[in-house]
Amino acid sequence: MNNNQKVLREYFSLDYNKQTIQEQLNDPNFKGPFILEGIFQESGVKNQNGRTYPHPILEREVNKYQEFIKEGRAYGALDHPESSVVTLDDACHLVQELYWQGNKLFGKTKILDTTKGKNLKAILKEGGKVGISSRSFGSTTLKVDEDAEIVNEDLQLLAFDIVSSPSVAKAILSEGIVHHKKNIIIPVDINLKNINESLDYIIKNF
């Protein structure tokens, strides 16, 4: 295994009509299915995490994932689980379709009637907004001239999860935290060590 491999998560906002799905969820006669759809991934451009997925690599992994869809095993979780696999206990939705339009990967997923699926339905019923986040495993190479991390050939697409917010973490410090500075925003990884290092940097430099 490549020691530089890590879990790669990328967020996209799902495109659905909140009013329509609220009406469906509140209608006792509507039997479903409840479908969410939108852009699931994108190739060839730097995303909000500073990563670029070369199209041939991402396309290869999507083709592999199509087999899970055909077999009815393309489960996704509600929020990213700690494990690299989606257990049936975690299953919230089932991806129904993936297709390309240019470099954008569109998808449709059905909300399941599992415990996690019911939790998601309750969130949507109250007007909550959610997005889709791909979960992959692989390594990246920093391209200084492109100011981006290029995803390498060892990419493995694992799942698509329903999440509440982008996977780009931001430490937002309000008034009274650090020398009364307001709205200092620093992009960081979801990693306690990096957050602490960022806070130390702010204290020393602001």
C-alpha positions, 0 to 999 in steps of 0.5 A: 500500500502507498503510504501517501494514500488517504481518504479523499472527500469531495462535496457537491450541493444536491439540486432538488426542490425543497418544497416539492420534497416536503410536500411528498414527505407530508403526503401520506398517500405518496409512496415514493421513491424519494429521489435526490439528484445533482452533480456527484463529481467533476473531473479536470478542474480544481475543486474546493479542496484544491484537488484535480481528478484527471478524467481518465482516472475518475472515469475508470473508477466510475465505470467500476462503480457502475457494477455496484449500481447494477447489483443494487449494492451502491449504498451511501451513508448519512455523513461520512462513517469512520470505516472505509466501507458502508455497512448496512447499518449505515446505509441511508440511500442507494445510488440509482444512476451515474452519467457524464455530461462533459466533465461533470458526473451527474447522479440520482440516488434513492433515500432508503427506509432504513434508520439513517434514511428516515433520519434524512427524510426527517431533515428534508421534511423540515426544509434542511439542505444536504449535499453529496460527497464522494468518498475515495481512497488514494494519493495525490501529487502536488503540482506547484505550477497548477497550485493543485493536488493531482489525484494519482492512478491509485484512486479507488472510489468507495462511495457517495455519502449524504452530508450537511456541509462541504468537506473543506474545514474552516476555523472561524474565530469570532471576536474575543478569541484572538486579540479581538480579531473578527472573522479570521478564516483559515482553510485547514484539513479536518485534523486536530493537529493542523487546527492547533498549528493554525491557531498557534500561527494566528496568535503569533501573527495577528 
